[in-house]
Amino acid sequence: MTRLPIEDALPDLLDALRARGRAVLQAPPGAGKTTRVPLAMLEAGLTPGRIVMLEPRRLAARAAAERMAETLGEKPGQTVGYRVRGDAKVSKSTRIEVVTEGILTRMLQSDPDLPGVGAVIFDEFHERSLNADLGLALCLEVAGALREDLMLLAMSATLDAGPVAALMDAPMVTSEGRSYPVETRWLERPLPAQARRVDALVDLVVQAERDTKATGGGILVFLPGEGEIRRAAGALEKRLPGHCHIRPLFGALPFAEQRAAIQPEPQGRKVVLATSIAETSLTIQDIRVVVDMGQARRARFDPGSGMSRLVTEKVTRAEATQRQGRAGRVAEGICYRLWTKGEEGALMAFPPAEIESADLTALALELALWGATPQDLSFLTPPPAGALAEAQALLHMLGALDAQGRITGHGKALAALPLHPRLGHMLLQAGPAAAPLAALLGERDPLRGAPADLSLRLKALRDPKGFARSHPYQLNRPVAERIKSEARRLEKQAGRRDAGLSAAMMAALAYPDRAGQRRKGGTPRFVLSGGKGAILDGGDTLAGAPFIVALDTDGNPREAKIRMAAQISLAEIRELFADQIVWTDVCEWSKRDRRVVARQQERFGALVLDDRIWKDVPPDAVARAMLDGVRDLGLRLTGAAARLAARVELVRAEGFDLPDFSLPGLTDTLEDWLLPMLGGVKSAEDWKRFDLLPALKAALSWEQTQVLDREAPGSFITPLGRKIPISYDGEIPEISVRLQEMFGVTRHPSAGGVPLKVSLLSPAQRPIQITRDLPGFWAGSYADVRKDMRAQYPKHPWPEDPTQEDPTLRAKRRK
């Protein structure tokens, strides 16, 4: 055997595990860590228990087990075995067990002390899958509380292994690996926006094959997923020379075809079309050329489906480097990239952890089963609080958690199923008949371009040939076959009881928050039981349905477009959710009607199944609803109310203890001062006529009113005994008064010790002089004003000495 680069790092790694019981190994792809480290640990006798190694993918798990067994001259199931979903090869003699990540979680939940297990290895931890993060957090707690002897090893193919070493409080061992120089070739100019990337990639593969014909070696092509791989394979079959053998490689491919892509080609040149599974998890022999499409599929929470879905994104720089390195394992190589060198700078450095953006429903269920909160465990990246709260709310709706957030018996049964809790709930409640629907909803849509109706998909799966004869929509056969295979597996886990439910009722069990009620109007808009809105295409066959279950949407947070749905009847909703349908008294402000509306409604979530007028609604409920109306219509201060508020604000600014009468302050405290005064106010018209002054006065105590009247009186009393309101709108308090009414006044009027600004008015109520020194005005400019006013208003008195005249509002007496 060729000596592997990892061999040089093994002594330090084994010493660290002996001394500390845990370690982090950083080794690049191709160093041999996956197949050599477990065997070295076994050979060194580090633990009498089994060594369990986690792999993120089934293909990688089986391939690693087969390679290690081959090294020992055995078959899988003897010293080295594996367990993946739907397949296992282990025996009593198995000492190294390679498993997929979810299986470790089940092992921990069944027996937290992991009896018989001496070490757990987390391979490819740099991928930061949700299950790996959870598995490590659980193992760290088990090692700290139950199993001090449990060895833990995290292995990473990238150079950012420091954070996990700190989390584990473990030494880090590094293997330099071995690689040959790789020449990188970029596009000269960016692809046009309208260009089809798969077509451009096919062109680049053909060019790469032609350029490297002399050097030979296999060609590894990275694409994001199965669909792109199949389209590229179809095009390359017609364009590559006959000596080239095209080998697809993706997770859902039959294992025999996966093995063909990994093993050497007896003759000719191998062209492997692979997903990111070939970045680090697998070693594909004799690769000299890499062609990178620059995209990857990642698990993201899809609000449209209510579950995690794979989305296509640009690769990160770390992923691009890993892919490039695959061309330099056996000799010098070449890497072709379907992007320009300039575009490379915009790539993210590392892929995000799955826990940051995936659906957390399954994680929330596992935490509840474990009896812990995220704060109780050592997560490298804590789950986002908002996403976790949404997941817990869904589990409450499914009956998996009780009112205190503890797991129920039903929740424990859901956790045991290899399904999203939505689909597991449906399977357990509906029985074996729900297996095809659970498999369908867990896969991508097998019908492209078809109407939203779920029944079309089910018909196509039951009778593909008959469906093809009677419908124009094309069925994706590989997807359909996977759905059928998964359905057969799920039937065995569904129990024997068949609830006899329609497909729509089964769908509603999985999506109780997606039952939809058609809104009024011509456009098929729906309100969903969870409170969100959704819309169907106007020409869709379900456009006229009064009730539906929305199974897949485009995820738009404002109004999602429905991509798949099932029509359901009101009677079926009542039958399914009888314990969740309640009568609710609703007294609320209607923005559309601009009035308080009081109804008694039968509701399932946000759906209104029955609606009646609420008679004898309590006045306080109307008043509280009207407060929302006030916030909607706005609080406007005019006239006396505005003057009072201005006085209060003036005195409050001087340091006196008075309530906040600014507009924001009054709006924030509506419940305190306005609510008690809203009796009989029910509409925008009522509010328009409402006098705010009594409510504002009532908000002031007797002592506060006394302070206000002393410091900023509301009115000035003229010599004739009339009250003139004082305006506090400007910087200086102001009054407006007829000039003749101030005859005989020899001291300037003031309020709260502040001289008033006095606007003296003509008999026609027009300003003729503004003064803050009335005696000075009488002695000075009054003479000029008198001269002008006598001509304009000869019937009114304009004495030479106004200080000696009696005040009046009358004209001169006739002689």
C-alpha positions in Angstrom: 0.0 0.0 0.0 1.1 3.6 -0.7 1.9 5.3 2.6 -0.8 7.8 3.4 0.0 11.4 4.5 -2.0 10.9 7.7 0.5 8.3 9.0 2.9 11.1 10.1 0.2 12.6 12.3 -1.0 9.4 13.9 1.5 9.1 16.8 0.6 12.6 18.0 -3.1 11.9 17.6 -3.0 8.6 19.5 -0.9 10.3 22.3 -3.5 13.1 22.6 -6.3 10.6 22.9 -4.5 8.5 25.5 -3.7 11.6 27.6 -6.9 13.7 27.2 -9.5 11.3 25.9 -10.4 13.8 23.1 -8.8 15.6 20.2 -9.4 17.5 17.0 -7.7 16.3 13.8 -7.3 18.7 10.9 -6.3 16.9 7.7 -7.0 17.9 4.1 -9.0 15.6 1.7 -7.0 12.7 0.5 -4.8 12.5 3.6 -6.4 9.2 4.6 -8.0 10.3 7.9 -11.4 8.6 7.3 -10.1 5.1 6.5 -6.8 5.1 8.5 -7.6 6.8 11.9 -10.3 4.4 13.1 -8.1 1.4 12.3 -5.1 3.0 14.0 -7.2 3.6 17.1 -8.3 -0.1 17.1 -4.7 -1.3 16.5 -3.4 0.8 19.4 -6.0 -0.6 21.8 -7.2 2.8 22.9 -10.6 1.5 24.1 -12.1 -1.9 24.7 -15.5 -0.6 23.4 -16.7 -0.1 19.8 -15.4 2.8 17.8 -18.4 4.6 16.2 -17.6 7.0 13.3 -20.1 9.5 12.0 -20.4 10.3 8.3 -22.7 13.0 6.9 -23.8 10.8 3.9 -24.8 7.2 3.4 -22.5 6.8 0.4 -19.5 8.0 2.3 -20.4 5.7 5.3 -20.6 2.6 3.2 -17.6 3.5 1.1 -15.5 4.1 4.2 -16.6 0.8 5.8 -15.9 -1.1 2.6 -12.4 0.4 2.3 -11.4 -0.3 5.9 -12.8 -3.9 5.6 -10.8 -4.4 2.4 -7.7 -3.2 4.2 -8.2 -5.9 6.8 -8.9 -8.5 4.1 -12.6 -8.8 5.3 -16.0 -8.0 4.1 -18.2 -5.3 5.8 -20.0 -6.6 8.8 -17.0 -8.3 10.4 -14.5 -6.1 12.2 -15.8 -3.1 10.3 -19.5 -2.6 9.7 -21.9 0.2 8.8 -25.4 1.3 9.6 -27.3 3.8 7.4 -31.0 4.4 6.8 -32.4 1.3 5.2 -29.2 -0.7 5.2 -26.9 -2.2 7.9 -24.0 -4.7 8.0 -22.9 -5.3 11.6 -22.3 -8.3 13.7 -21.2 -9.2 17.3 -17.6 -9.1 16.1 -17.9 -5.5 14.7 -15.4 -3.2 16.5 -15.6 -0.2 14.1 -19.1 0.9 13.1 -19.6 3.7 10.5 -23.0 5.3 10.8 -24.8 8.3 9.4 -25.3 11.2 11.9 -29.0 10.7 12.7 -28.3 7.1 13.9 -25.9 8.4 16.6 -28.7 10.7 17.9 -31.1 7.7 18.1 -28.4 5.7 20.0 -27.9 8.5 22.5 -31.6 9.0 23.0 -32.1 5.3 23.6 -29.1 4.7 25.9 -27.5 8.0 26.9 -24.5 6.2 28.4 -23.7 4.5 25.0 -23.1 1.0 26.4 -20.4 -0.9 24.6 -19.2 2.3 22.8 -15.6 3.4 23.7 -15.1 6.2 21.2 -17.1 8.5 18.9 -15.5 10.0 15.8 -17.1 13.0 14.0 -15.8 12.8 10.5 -16.1 15.8 8.1 -17.1 18.0 11.0 -16.3 21.1 8.9 -19.6 20.5 7.0 -21.3 21.6 10.3 -24.5 19.6 9.7 -27.3 20.0 12.2 -27.1 16.4 13.3 -23.3 16.6 13.8 -23.6 19.7 15.9 -26.4 18.1 18.0 -24.5 14.8 18.3 -21.3 16.5 19.5 -23.3 18.6 22.1 -25.0 15.5 23.4 -21.7 13.5 23.5 -20.0 16.3 25.4 -22.7 16.2 28.1 -22.6 12.4 28.3 -18.8 12.4 28.6 -19.0 15.1 31.4 -21.9 13.5 33.4 -22.0 9.8 32.6 -18.9 8.5 30.7 -15.6 10.1 31.6 -14.0 7.3 29.6 -15.8 8.1 26.4 -13.3 9.2 23.7 -14.3 12.0 21.4 -12.6 12.9 18.1 -13.6 15.6 15.6 -12.0 15.4 12.2 -12.1 18.4 9.8 -10.8 18.9 6.3 -10.5 22.7 6.6 -8.2 25.0 8.5 -10.9 26.5 10.8 -10.9 23.7 13.3 -9.8 26.0 16.2 -13.3 26.8 17.4 -14.3 23.1 17.8 -11.1 22.4 19.6 -11.9 25.2 22.1 -15.4 23.9 22.5 -14.2 20.4 23.3 -11.2 21.7 25.3 -9.1 19.3 23.2 -5.7 19.5 21.6 -5.5 20.0 17.8 -3.4 17.7 15.7 -2.7 18.7 12.1 -1.7 16.6 9.1 -0.2 18.5 6.2 -1.4 16.1 3.6 0.2 15.6 0.2 -0.8 17.3 -3.0 0.6 18.2 -6.4 0.4 21.7 -8.0 -3.0 22.5 -9.6 -3.3 25.1 -12.3 -6.5 27.1 -12.1 -8.2 28.4 -15.2 -11.1 31.0 -14.9 -13.5 32.3 -17.4 -12.3 35.4 -19.2 -15.6 37.2 -18.8 -18.7 36.6 -16.6 -21.6 34.5 -17.9 -24.4 36.6 -19.3 -27.4 36.8 -16.9 -29.6 34.9 -19.3 -27.1 32.1 -19.9 -28.0 28.6 -18.7 -25.2 27.5 -16.4 -25.5 23.8 -17.2 -25.1 24.5 -20.9 -22.1 26.7 -20.2 -20.7 23.9 -18.0 -21.1 21.3 -20.7 -19.1 23.5 -23.0 -16.4 23.9 -20.4 -16.2 20.1 -19.8 -15.8 19.5 -23.6 -13.1 22.1 -23.7 -11.3 20.6 -20.6 -11.4 17.1 -22.1 -9.9 18.4 -25.4 -7.2 20.4 -23.6 -6.1 17.6 -21.3 -6.3 14.7 -23.7 -2.6 14.3 -23.7 -2.2 14.2 -19.9 -5.1 11.8 -19.4 -6.6 11.0 -16.1 -10.2 11.2 -14.9 -12.3 14.4 -15.0 -14.3 15.3 -11.9 -17.2 17.7 -12.6 -18.9 19.5 -9.7 -22.6 20.3 -10.1 -25.2 21.3 -7.4 -27.7 18.4 -7.7 -29.3 15.5 -9.4 -31.3 17.5 -11.9 -28.2 19.4 -13.2 -26.2 16.1 -13.3 -28.8 14.3 -15.5 -29.1 17.3 -17.9 -25.3 17.6 -18.2 -25.0 13.8 -18.7 -27.5 13.8 -21.5 -25.7 16.6 -23.3 -22.2 15.2 -22.8 -23.2 11.7 -24.1 -23.6 13.4 -27.5 -20.5 15.6 -27.4 -17.7 13.7 -25.7 -15.6 11.1 -27.5 -16.5 7.5 -27.3 -13.6 6.6 -24.9 -15.1 8.8 -22.2 -17.3 7.1 -19.7 -19.8 9.4 -17.9 -20.4 8.4 -14.3 -23.0 10.3 -12.2 -22.5 10.5 -8.5 -25.1 11.8 -6.1 -26.8 10.6 -2.9 -30.0 9.2 -4.3 -28.2 7.1 -6.9 -28.3 3.3 -6.5 -25.3 2.1 -4.6 -24.0 0.0 -7.5 -23.9 3.1 -9.7 -22.2 5.1 -6.9 -19.5 2.5 -6.6 -18.9 2.6 -10.4 -18.2 6.3 -10.1 -15.7 5.8 -7.3 -13.7 2.8 -8.6 -11.1 3.0 -11.4 -12.2 2.7 -15.0 -10.8 -0.5 -16.6 -10.2 1.4 -19.9 -10.9 4.8 -21.4 -11.4 8.1 -19.5 -13.8 8.5 -16.7 -15.9 11.7 -16.4 -17.6 11.9 -12.9 -20.5 14.2 -12.6 -20.8 14.7 -8.8 -22.4 16.8 -6.2 -20.4 18.3 -3.3 -20.3 14.7 -1.9 -17.0 14.4 -3.8 -15.4 17.4 -2.2 -14.1 15.7 1.0 -16.1 12.6 1.9 -14.9 10.3 -0.9 -11.7 9.6 -2.6 -12.2 9.1 -6.4 -9.1 7.6 -7.9 -7.0 8.9 -10.8 -8.6 12.4 -11.0 -6.4 14.8 -12.9 -8.9 17.5 -13.9 -11.7 19.3 -12.0 -14.4 21.3 -13.6 -16.4 23.4 -11.1 -19.8 24.8 -11.8 -19.4 27.0 -8.7 -22.7 26.0 -7.0 -23.7 23.9 -4.0 -27.0 22.8 -2.5 -27.5 23.5 1.2 -30.3 22.8 3.7 -32.3 25.9 4.4 -35.6 26.4 6.1 -38.1 26.8 3.4 -41.1 28.8 4.6 -42.9 27.6 1.5 -42.8 23.9 2.5 -42.6 24.4 6.3 -39.5 22.2 6.3 -35.9 22.2 5.3 -35.2 22.1 1.6 -32.1 22.1 -0.4 -31.4 25.5 -2.1 -28.8 26.3 -4.7 -26.1 28.8 -3.7 -22.7 29.9 -4.8 -19.8 27.9 -3.4 -17.6 29.4 -0.7 -13.9 29.9 -1.1 -13.2 27.0 1.2 -15.4 24.7 -0.9 -13.8 25.9 -4.1 -10.4 25.2 -2.7 -11.4 21.7 -1.6 -12.8 21.0 -5.1 -9.6 22.3 -6.8 -7.4 20.1 -4.6 -9.1 17.0 -6.0 -7.1 17.5 -9.2 -3.8 17.2 -7.4 -3.9 14.0 -5.5 -2.0 11.7 -7.9 -0.1 14.2 -10.1 -0.1 17.7 -11.3 -3.7 18.8 -12.4 -5.9 21.5 -13.8 -9.0 23.1 -12.3 -11.5 24.9 -14.6 -13.9 27.3 -12.9 -17.2 28.5 -14.3 -16.6 32.0 -13.0 -14.1 34.8 -13.5 -11.1 35.5 -11.2 -12.7 38.9 -10.3 -15.9 37.2 -9.2 -14.0 35.0 -6.7 -13.5 37.9 -4.3 -17.2 38.1 -3.7 -17.5 34.5 -2.5 -18.0 33.8 1.2 -15.0 32.4 3.1 -16.8 29.3 4.6 -20.2 27.7 4.3 -22.6 28.6 7.2 -23.5 26.1 9.8 -26.7 24.3 9.0 -28.1 25.2 12.4 -28.2 28.9 11.5 -30.7 28.6 8.6 -32.3 25.1 8.7 -35.7 24.1 10.0 -35.3 23.5 13.7 -38.4 21.4 14.4 -36.6 18.1 14.6 -33.8 19.7 16.8 -36.5 21.1 19.1 -38.1 17.7 19.4 -34.7 16.0 20.1 -33.9 18.6 22.8 -37.3 18.1 24.4 -36.7 14.3 24.4 -33.3 14.8 26.0 -34.9 17.1 28.5 -32.6 20.1 27.9 -32.6 23.6 26.5 -29.9 24.9 24.1 -28.3 26.7 27.0 -27.8 23.4 28.8 -25.7 22.0 26.0 -22.3 23.0 24.4 -23.3 24.0 20.9 -20.6 25.4 18.6 -23.3 27.6 17.2 -26.4 28.1 19.4 -29.7 27.7 17.5 -31.3 31.1 16.7 -34.0 31.8 19.4 -36.6 33.0 16.9 -36.4 29.9 14.7 -36.4 27.6 17.7 -39.5 29.3 19.2 -41.3 28.8 15.9 -40.3 25.1 15.8 -41.6 24.7 19.4 -44.9 26.3 18.5 -45.4 23.8 15.7 -44.6 20.9 18.0 -47.2 22.2 20.4 -49.7 22.3 17.5 -48.8 18.7 16.6 -49.3 17.5 20.2 -45.6 16.7 20.6 -45.0 19.1 23.5 -47.3 19.9 26.4 -48.2 23.3 27.7 -45.0 23.4 29.8 -42.9 22.5 26.8 -42.2 18.9 27.9 -42.3 16.1 25.4 -45.5 14.0 25.3 -45.9 10.3 24.5 -46.9 11.3 21.0 -43.7 13.4 20.7 -41.6 10.4 21.7 -43.2 8.4 19.0 -42.5 11.2 16.5 -38.8 11.3 17.5 -38.4 7.6 16.8 -39.4 8.1 13.1 -36.9 9.0 10.4 -39.2 11.8 9.2 -39.9 15.5 9.7 -42.3 15.8 12.7 -45.0 17.1 10.4 -44.9 14.0 8.3 -44.4 11.7 11.2 -47.5 13.1 12.9 -49.5 12.5 9.7 -48.2 8.9 9.4 -49.0 8.0 13.0 -52.4 9.6 12.9 -53.5 8.4 9.5 -51.8 5.0 9.3 -50.2 3.1 6.4 -52.4 4.9 3.8 -50.5 8.1 4.5 -47.1 6.6 3.6 -47.2 7.6 -0.2 -48.2 11.1 0.8 -45.5 11.4 3.5 -42.9 10.2 0.9 -44.2 12.6 -1.7 -44.1 15.6 0.7 -40.6 14.7 1.8 -39.4 14.8 -1.8 -39.4 17.5 -4.5 -42.4 17.9 -6.7 -42.4 15.1 -9.3 -44.7 17.1 -11.6 -43.3 20.3 -13.2 -45.6 22.9 -14.6 -48.8 21.2 -13.3 -51.6 22.9 -11.4 -51.4 23.0 -7.6 -53.8 20.1 -7.0 -52.2 17.4 -4.9 -54.5 14.7 -6.4 -52.7 15.0 -9.7 -49.4 13.9 -8.0 -51.0 11.0 -6.3 -52.6 9.8 -9.5 -49.3 10.1 -11.4 -47.6 8.0 -8.7 -50.3 5.3 -8.7 -50.6 4.9 -12.4 -47.7 6.6 -14.3 -48.7 5.2 -17.7 -52.4 6.0 -17.4 -51.6 9.5 -16.1 -49.3 10.1 -19.1 -52.1 9.1 -21.5 -54.6 11.5 -20.0 -52.5 14.4 -18.8 -49.9 16.7 -20.6 -47.7 17.0 -17.5 -44.4 15.2 -17.4 -43.6 12.9 -14.4 -40.0 13.0 -13.2 -39.4 9.2 -13.2 -36.3 9.0 -10.9 -38.1 11.2 -8.3 -41.3 9.1 -8.6 -39.3 5.9 -8.0 -37.6 7.3 -4.9 -41.1 8.4 -3.6 -42.4 4.9 -4.1 -39.4 3.2 -2.5 -39.7 5.5 0.5 -43.4 4.9 0.8 -42.9 1.2 1.0 -40.4 1.7 3.8 -42.7 4.1 5.7 -45.6 1.7 5.5 -43.8 -0.7 7.7 -43.4 2.0 10.4 -46.9 3.3 10.3 -48.6 0.6 12.3 -51.6 -1.4 11.2 -54.4 1.0 11.9 -55.8 2.8 8.9 -57.8 5.9 9.9 -59.6 6.0 6.6 -58.9 9.7 5.9 -58.9 11.4 2.6 -55.7 12.7 1.2 -56.7 16.3 2.1 -57.3 15.3 5.7 -54.0 13.6 5.9 -52.3 16.7 4.4 -54.1 18.8 7.0 -52.7 16.6 9.8 -49.1 17.5 8.6 -50.0 21.1 8.0 -52.5 22.2 10.6 -51.1 25.7 10.2 -51.8 25.7 6.5 -55.5 25.1 6.3 -56.7 27.9 4.0 -60.0 29.8 3.7 -60.8 31.7 0.5 -61.2 35.4 1.0 -64.0 37.4 -0.6 -63.4 38.7 -4.1 -62.6 37.4 -7.5 -58.9 36.7 -7.0 -58.2 33.4 -5.2 -56.6 34.7 -2.1 -56.6 32.6 1.1 -56.0 33.3 4.8 -54.2 30.3 6.4 -55.0 29.0 9.8 -51.5 30.0 11.0 -52.3 33.7 10.2 -50.4 34.1 6.9 -51.8 34.9 3.5 -51.5 33.0 0.3 -52.7 33.2 -3.3 -53.4 30.8 -6.1 -52.9 31.4 -9.8 -56.3 32.7 -11.2 -56.5 29.8 -13.7 -55.6 27.1 -11.3 -58.1 24.2 -10.9 -58.4 24.9 -7.2 -59.0 28.7 -7.6 -62.7 28.4 -6.6 -62.2 26.1 -3.6 -63.6 27.5 -0.4 -61.1 25.6 1.7 -57.7 24.2 0.9 -54.5 22.9 2.6 -51.5 24.7 1.2 -48.6 22.2 1.1 -46.0 24.1 -0.8 -45.6 27.9 -1.5 -42.9 30.2 -2.8 -42.4 31.4 0.8 -43.2 35.1 0.2 -43.7 36.4 3.8 -46.4 38.9 2.7 -48.6 36.8 0.4 -47.1 33.4 -0.7 -47.9 31.9 -4.0 -49.3 28.4 -3.6 -47.4 25.7 -5.6 -49.1 22.6 -4.2 -52.4 22.3 -2.3 -55.3 19.9 -1.6 -59.0 20.9 -1.5 -60.6 20.1 1.9 -64.2 20.6 3.1 -65.4 22.4 6.1 -66.8 19.2 7.5 -63.4 17.6 7.2 -61.8 20.5 9.1 -64.4 20.2 11.8 -63.8 16.5 12.1 -60.0 16.7 12.3 -59.6 19.7 14.6 -62.7 19.6 16.8 -60.6 20.1 19.9 -58.9 23.1 18.5 -62.0 24.9 17.1 -63.3 27.5 19.6 -65.9 30.3 19.9 -64.2 33.6 20.3 -65.7 37.0 21.2 -64.1 39.6 18.9 -64.4 43.3 19.6 -61.9 45.2 17.4 -61.3 48.2 15.3 -61.9 47.7 11.6 -59.7 49.8 9.4 -61.8 49.1 6.4 -65.1 50.0 8.1 -63.6 52.7 10.2 -65.5 51.6 13.3 -65.5 49.2 16.1 -66.8 45.8 15.1 -68.1 43.3 17.6 -68.6 39.7 16.5 -68.8 36.2 18.0 -66.8 33.9 15.8 -66.1 30.1 15.6 -62.4 29.9 14.8 -59.8 27.4 13.8 -56.7 29.4 14.2 -57.1 32.4 11.9 -60.0 30.8 10.0 -63.5 32.0 10.7 -65.8 29.1 10.3 -69.0 30.9 11.7 -69.6 34.5 12.3 -72.4 36.2 14.3 -73.1 39.7 15.6 -72.1 40.1 19.3 -75.0 41.5 21.1 -74.7 43.1 24.6 -70.9 43.6 24.1 -69.5 45.1 27.3 -68.8 48.9 27.0 -65.2 48.5 28.2 -64.5 46.1 25.4 -65.8 48.7 22.9 -63.7 51.4 24.5 -60.6 49.3 24.4 -61.2 48.5 20.7 -61.8 52.2 20.1 -58.3 52.9 21.4 -56.9 51.0 18.4 -59.1 53.2 16.3 -57.6 56.3 17.9 -54.1 55.0 17.1 -55.3 54.3 13.5 -57.0 57.6 13.0 -54.5 59.7 14.9 -54.6 62.0 17.9 -55.1 65.6 16.9 -55.2 68.5 19.4 -57.0 71.6 18.4 -58.6 74.6 20.0 -58.9 74.6 23.8 -57.4 71.1 24.1 -54.3 72.2 22.2 -53.9 75.3 24.4 -54.2 73.2 27.5 -51.5 70.8 26.3 -49.2 73.7 25.4 -49.6 75.2 28.9 -48.8 71.9 30.5 -45.7 71.3 28.4 -44.5 74.9 29.1 -44.8 74.4 32.9 -43.4 70.8 32.8 -40.4 72.1 30.9 -39.8 74.4 33.9 -39.4 71.4 36.1 -42.8 71.0 37.6 -44.3 67.5 38.1 -47.0 67.4 35.4 -47.9 64.6 33.0 -46.4 64.4 29.5 -48.9 66.2 27.3 -46.7 66.1 24.1 -48.4 64.3 21.3 -46.1 61.2 21.6 -46.6 61.2 25.4 -50.4 61.4 25.1 -50.4 58.6 22.5 -48.3 56.3 24.7 -50.6 56.8 27.6 -54.0 56.6 25.9 -55.2 53.8 28.2 -54.5 56.0 31.3 -56.3 59.2 30.4 -58.5 58.5 27.3 -59.9 55.0 27.9 -62.2 56.0 30.8 -63.7 58.8 28.7 -64.5 56.8 25.5 -68.0 55.7 26.4 -70.3 55.8 23.4 -67.4 56.4 20.9 -67.5 53.7 18.2 -66.6 55.1 14.9 -64.4 57.6 13.0 -67.4 60.0 12.9 -67.8 59.7 16.7 -64.1 60.4 17.2 -64.3 63.4 14.9 -66.9 65.0 17.2 -65.2 64.0 20.4 -64.0 66.8 22.7 -60.6 66.0 24.1 -60.6 68.9 26.6 -62.5 67.2 29.5 -60.3 64.1 29.2 -57.2 66.2 29.4 -58.4 68.1 32.3 -59.3 64.9 34.1 -55.8 63.7 33.7 -54.6 66.5 36.0 -54.9 66.3 39.7 -56.3 69.2 41.7 -52.8 70.1 42.9 -51.5 70.0 39.3 -54.3 72.2 38.1 -53.5 74.8 40.7 -49.8 74.8 39.7 -50.8 75.1 36.1 -53.2 78.0 36.7 -50.5 79.8 38.7 -47.6 79.3 36.4 -49.4 79.4 33.0 -53.0 80.7 33.4 -55.4 79.7 30.7 -56.9 83.2 30.1 -56.4 86.9 30.7 -59.3 88.9 32.2 -59.8 92.2 30.4 -60.9 95.4 32.2 -64.4 94.5 31.0 -64.3 91.1 32.8 -64.0 89.1 29.6 -61.8 86.0 29.6 -59.3 86.1 26.6 -57.6 82.7 26.0 -53.8 82.9 26.3 -52.0 81.1 23.5 -48.8 79.3 24.5 -48.0 78.1 20.9 -45.0 80.4 20.5 -42.0 81.3 22.6 -44.0 84.0 24.4 -47.5 83.7 25.7 -49.9 85.8 23.6 -53.4 87.3 23.7 -55.4 89.1 21.0 -57.7 91.8 22.2 -59.6 94.9 20.9 -57.6 98.1 21.4 -60.6 99.9 22.9 -61.0 97.2 25.5 -57.6 98.0 27.0 -58.4 101.7 27.5 -57.3 102.8 31.0 -54.7 100.0 31.4 -51.5 101.5 32.6 -49.6 98.3 33.5 -48.6 95.7 30.9 -50.6 92.5 31.4 -48.7 89.3 32.4 -49.2 85.6 33.0 -47.2 83.6 35.5 -44.9 86.6 35.9 -44.1 86.7 32.2 -45.2 89.8 30.1 -47.7 88.8 27.5 -47.3 89.6 23.8 -50.5 91.6 23.2 -51.9 91.8 19.7 -54.2 94.9 19.7 -57.1 94.5 17.2 -59.1 97.0 15.2 -62.9 97.1 15.5 -62.8 94.7 12.5 -60.7 92.2 14.6 -57.6 92.9 12.5 -54.1 93.3 14.2 -53.0 96.9 14.2 -50.2 96.7 16.8 -48.2 94.0 18.7 -46.6 95.1 21.9 -44.9 93.8 25.1 -45.0 97.4 26.6 -48.6 98.7 26.6 -47.8 102.0 28.6 -45.0 102.7 26.1 -47.4 102.1 23.2 -49.9 104.6 24.7 -47.2 107.2 25.1 -45.6 106.6 21.8 -46.8 105.1 18.6 -50.5 105.2 19.6 -50.8 108.7 18.2 -49.9 107.5 14.7 -52.3 104.5 15.1 -55.0 106.9 16.2 -54.5 109.1 13.2 -54.9 106.1 10.8 -57.8 104.4 12.7 -60.0 107.5 13.1 -60.3 107.8 9.3 -61.1 104.1 8.9 -63.3 103.7 12.0 -64.8 107.1 12.7 -67.7 105.7 14.7 -65.4 104.3 17.4 -63.6 106.2 20.1 -60.0 107.1 19.6 -59.2 109.4 22.5 -56.0 111.5 22.7 -55.2 110.0 26.1 -56.3 106.4 26.2 -55.0 105.9 29.8 -57.8 108.2 31.0 -60.6 106.6 29.0 -62.9 103.8 30.1 -62.6 100.5 28.3 -65.4 99.8 25.8 -66.5 97.5 23.0 -69.1 100.0 21.8 -69.1 102.6 19.1 -69.3 106.3 20.1 -72.7 107.6 21.2 -74.6 109.5 18.6 -74.9 113.3 19.4 
